[in-house]
Amino acid sequence: MASSKEYLDFVTDQLSLLDGVTYRAMMGEYIIYLRGKIVGGIYDDRLLVKQTEAAKRLMPHAPLELPYEGGREMILVDEIDDREFLRTLFEEIYKELPDQRIKTK
């Protein structure tokens, strides 16, 4: 099942406290970026984030779910209605992610 544009709009509105949130559509789902780094995505109308130490610390009881068959497990964000929590979560995950590599030919 693909994610709806309405759910994407809801999530991006909830993330509006953050500067630099972008997304890219991919096969009916959406990859979420913060300042150029992939933080998570929307899969089957669920917000999932990468498993980082910060995400595990901030959501210790959150379930791990597959974004799609064959994908790596990600953490399900249940506190989608709390904008301040989402801002903290995304900022803390961002700090732990490596810088994006520049592709060379």
N, C-alpha and C positions, 0 to 999 in steps of 0.2 A: 504494500500500500504506500503510495507517495504521500508526502506531507503537503498540507494545504497552504496556499498563499496567506490565508487568514491567520493561521497559526504562526507563520513566519512574521507577519506584521505585528502580532501580539508580542512575540518574543523580542523583536527588535525595539518595540516601544518600551518593554520592560528593561531593556539594556540602554535606554536613552541617557542614563546618568554617566555613561562612559563615552569618552572621545575615541574615535577610530574604530568603531565596530562596522564591519562590512560582512557581506555574505556572497556566496557564489552557488548558483544552482548546479546540481550534479545528479543526473539520473533520477529526478523527481524528489530529491532531498536537497538540503542546504548545508554548506560548510560555513561555519561562523569563524570570522577572523577578528582579532583585536590587534590593531596597529601592525597588520601584516603577518601575524602568527596565528596558526590554526589553534583555536581554543576548544572547539567542540563542533556540534552540528545539530541539526534538526532532522530526525529520522522517524518516520511513521508518527508524526506529530508528537514527538518526545524530544525534549532538550537533553542532550547527552554531552558531557565534557570529558576531556582527557583525564586519565588517571595520573594525577600528580600528587606529591605529598601534601600540598596545600588543599587540594580538593578532598583528599581522604580525611584530612584533619578537620576541615569545615563541614564535611558531611560524613561522619564516621559510620552511619548506619544505612547510607544510601545504597541501593542495589546496583550491581554491575549488570549491564545489558549489552547485547550485541547490536550495533547500529544496523547491520545487514549480515546476511549469511556469509561466513568466512572472514568477517571483520574482527578487529580487536575489541575486547570488552571496554566499555566506557561507563562512566558514572551517570546515573539518571538523576537529574535535578528535579526534586519535588517542590522546592520552595520558589516556584516560578512567579508567584505573586509578590514577592518581597524584593523590590528594586534595589534597596540598599545592600541586601545580602548578595544579590547577583553582581553588583558592582564590586564588592569585596572579593567574591569568588573569582570573577574573571581577572581582576587585577592580580590576585595572588597566583593564579594559574599562569598568567602571562610572565610573571617574574621567573618562574621555573622553566619556561620553555627556551630551547636554544634559539639563537638568532637564525633567521632564514638564510639558507645558503644561496649564493648567486650562482645560477646555472651558467656554465661555460660550454662553448661548442667544441 
